[in-house]
């Protein structure tokens, strides 16, 4: 996703690189960082030029697309299919203020004059 981006998550990616090209590049170079270190080996001049111009955007996109497994919001294991533990997930959400934030949001949305 660091190369192709994802409009639904506002991840920009690198213009002109779609899923097929991104897959080929990652298979050949192993990672975005290795790809960017070896731009001279990229055969397609249009792709190489785009990578040169948007290298920092590619790095940012990779970072944005990387899930933070240490996030204090909720343990992903509690949401896996067949292992959901709603009471623990609700506790996580309560401790981290997520439920209060949503309650405030919906209260404001229901306020008179809106």
C-alpha positions as YAML, in Angstrom:
chain: A
units: angstrom
residues:
- id: 1
  name: UNK
  ca: [0.00, 0.00, 0.00]
- id: 2
  name: UNK
  ca: [2.99, 2.29, 0.42]
- id: 3
  name: UNK
  ca: [3.48, 2.38, -3.34]
- id: 4
  name: UNK
  ca: [-0.11, 2.20, -4.58]
- id: 5
  name: UNK
  ca: [-1.73, 4.24, -1.83]
- id: 6
  name: UNK
  ca: [-5.30, 3.93, -0.61]
- id: 7
  name: UNK
  ca: [-7.75, 6.76, -1.18]
- id: 8
  name: UNK
  ca: [-10.19, 5.45, 1.44]
- id: 9
  name: UNK
  ca: [-7.49, 5.86, 4.12]
- id: 10
  name: UNK
  ca: [-5.91, 9.00, 2.62]
- id: 11
  name: UNK
  ca: [-2.64, 7.20, 1.89]
- id: 12
  name: UNK
  ca: [-1.15, 8.96, -1.15]
- id: 13
  name: UNK
  ca: [1.21, 6.30, -2.55]
- id: 14
  name: UNK
  ca: [3.34, 7.06, -5.62]
- id: 15
  name: UNK
  ca: [1.55, 8.49, -8.68]
- id: 16
  name: UNK
  ca: [1.60, 6.15, -11.66]
- id: 17
  name: UNK
  ca: [2.25, 2.97, -9.66]
- id: 18
  name: UNK
  ca: [-0.63, 0.53, -9.49]
- id: 19
  name: UNK
  ca: [-0.98, -2.83, -7.77]
- id: 20
  name: UNK
  ca: [0.66, -4.87, -10.55]
- id: 21
  name: UNK
  ca: [3.77, -2.67, -10.77]
- id: 22
  name: UNK
  ca: [4.00, -2.36, -6.97]
- id: 23
  name: UNK
  ca: [3.88, -6.14, -6.59]
- id: 24
  name: UNK
  ca: [6.61, -6.62, -9.19]
- id: 25
  name: UNK
  ca: [8.84, -4.01, -7.54]
- id: 26
  name: UNK
  ca: [8.44, -5.41, -4.03]
- id: 27
  name: UNK
  ca: [9.03, -8.96, -5.28]
- id: 28
  name: UNK
  ca: [12.23, -7.79, -6.98]
- id: 29
  name: UNK
  ca: [13.58, -5.50, -4.24]
- id: 30
  name: UNK
  ca: [11.98, -6.88, -1.08]
- id: 31
  name: UNK
  ca: [10.92, -3.57, 0.49]
- id: 32
  name: UNK
  ca: [10.23, 0.04, -0.31]
- id: 33
  name: UNK
  ca: [13.47, 1.12, 1.34]
- id: 34
  name: UNK
  ca: [15.55, -1.33, -0.74]
- id: 35
  name: UNK
  ca: [13.70, -0.22, -3.85]
- id: 36
  name: UNK
  ca: [14.49, 3.43, -3.14]
- id: 37
  name: UNK
  ca: [18.16, 2.60, -2.50]
- id: 38
  name: UNK
  ca: [18.36, 0.89, -5.91]
- id: 39
  name: UNK
  ca: [16.42, 3.18, -8.21]
- id: 40
  name: UNK
  ca: [19.15, 2.85, -10.85]
- id: 41
  name: UNK
  ca: [18.07, -0.79, -11.27]
- id: 42
  name: UNK
  ca: [14.42, 0.10, -12.04]
- id: 43
  name: UNK
  ca: [14.04, -0.63, -15.77]
- id: 44
  name: UNK
  ca: [10.94, 1.45, -16.53]
- id: 45
  name: UNK
  ca: [12.08, 5.09, -16.79]
- id: 46
  name: UNK
  ca: [8.60, 6.50, -16.06]
- id: 47
  name: UNK
  ca: [8.33, 4.43, -12.86]
- id: 48
  name: UNK
  ca: [11.90, 5.31, -11.86]
- id: 49
  name: UNK
  ca: [11.22, 9.05, -12.35]
- id: 50
  name: UNK
  ca: [8.05, 8.86, -10.27]
- id: 51
  name: UNK
  ca: [9.87, 6.99, -7.48]
- id: 52
  name: UNK
  ca: [12.68, 9.57, -7.51]
- id: 53
  name: UNK
  ca: [10.24, 12.45, -7.34]
- id: 54
  name: UNK
  ca: [7.95, 10.88, -4.73]
- id: 55
  name: UNK
  ca: [10.44, 8.93, -2.57]
- id: 56
  name: UNK
  ca: [9.47, 10.69, 0.66]
- id: 57
  name: UNK
  ca: [5.80, 10.24, -0.14]
- id: 58
  name: UNK
  ca: [6.44, 6.50, -0.61]
- id: 59
  name: UNK
  ca: [8.10, 6.36, 2.83]
- id: 60
  name: UNK
  ca: [5.26, 8.29, 4.42]
- id: 61
  name: UNK
  ca: [2.68, 6.06, 2.71]
- id: 62
  name: UNK
  ca: [4.43, 2.94, 4.01]
- id: 63
  name: UNK
  ca: [4.39, 4.37, 7.53]
- id: 64
  name: UNK
  ca: [0.71, 5.32, 7.28]
- id: 65
  name: UNK
  ca: [-0.20, 1.84, 6.03]
- id: 66
  name: UNK
  ca: [1.69, 0.04, 8.81]
- id: 67
  name: UNK
  ca: [-0.50, -1.15, 11.67]
- id: 68
  name: UNK
  ca: [0.80, -0.31, 15.12]
- id: 69
  name: UNK
  ca: [0.53, -3.56, 17.05]
- id: 70
  name: UNK
  ca: [1.50, -1.71, 20.26]
- id: 71
  name: UNK
  ca: [-1.47, 0.63, 20.05]
- id: 72
  name: UNK
  ca: [-3.05, 1.11, 23.47]
- id: 73
  name: UNK
  ca: [-6.53, 1.34, 21.94]
- id: 74
  name: UNK
  ca: [-7.33, -2.34, 21.65]
- id: 75
  name: UNK
  ca: [-5.57, -5.65, 21.27]
- id: 76
  name: UNK
  ca: [-6.18, -6.94, 17.76]
- id: 77
  name: UNK
  ca: [-6.39, -10.49, 19.09]
- id: 78
  name: UNK
  ca: [-9.63, -9.58, 20.81]
- id: 79
  name: UNK
  ca: [-11.24, -8.86, 17.46]
- id: 80
  name: UNK
  ca: [-10.08, -11.89, 15.48]
- id: 81
  name: UNK
  ca: [-12.88, -14.02, 14.10]
- id: 82
  name: UNK
  ca: [-13.79, -16.78, 16.48]
- id: 83
  name: UNK
  ca: [-11.86, -15.21, 19.36]
- id: 84
  name: UNK
  ca: [-13.86, -12.04, 19.95]
- id: 85
  name: UNK
  ca: [-14.14, -11.10, 23.61]
- id: 86
  name: UNK
  ca: [-16.51, -8.13, 23.56]
- id: 87
  name: UNK
  ca: [-16.36, -7.52, 27.31]
- id: 88
  name: UNK
  ca: [-12.57, -7.12, 27.17]
- id: 89
  name: UNK
  ca: [-12.74, -4.99, 24.04]
- id: 90
  name: UNK
  ca: [-15.34, -2.75, 25.71]
- id: 91
  name: UNK
  ca: [-13.03, -2.43, 28.72]
- id: 92
  name: UNK
  ca: [-10.16, -1.38, 26.45]
- id: 93
  name: UNK
  ca: [-12.34, 1.21, 24.74]
- id: 94
  name: UNK
  ca: [-13.57, 2.53, 28.10]
- id: 95
  name: UNK
  ca: [-10.04, 2.81, 29.57]
- id: 96
  name: UNK
  ca: [-8.72, 4.65, 26.54]
- id: 97
  name: UNK
  ca: [-11.53, 7.18, 26.37]
- id: 98
  name: UNK
  ca: [-12.90, 5.99, 23.04]
- id: 99
  name: UNK
  ca: [-16.44, 5.43, 24.29]
- id: 100
  name: UNK
  ca: [-16.52, 8.87, 25.92]
- id: 101
  name: UNK
  ca: [-15.32, 10.48, 22.69]
- id: 102
  name: UNK
  ca: [-18.10, 8.80, 20.71]
- id: 103
  name: UNK
  ca: [-20.70, 9.72, 23.30]
- id: 104
  name: UNK
  ca: [-19.59, 13.36, 23.09]
- id: 105
  name: UNK
  ca: [-19.66, 13.26, 19.30]
- id: 106
  name: UNK
  ca: [-23.18, 11.84, 19.13]
- id: 107
  name: UNK
  ca: [-24.47, 14.16, 21.87]
- id: 108
  name: UNK
  ca: [-23.22, 17.16, 19.88]
- id: 109
  name: UNK
  ca: [-24.80, 15.79, 16.69]
- id: 110
  name: UNK
  ca: [-28.19, 15.46, 18.42]
- id: 111
  name: UNK
  ca: [-28.06, 18.93, 19.98]
- id: 112
  name: UNK
  ca: [-30.95, 21.27, 19.09]
- id: 113
  name: UNK
  ca: [-30.31, 23.45, 16.07]
- id: 114
  name: UNK
  ca: [-28.19, 20.85, 14.26]
...
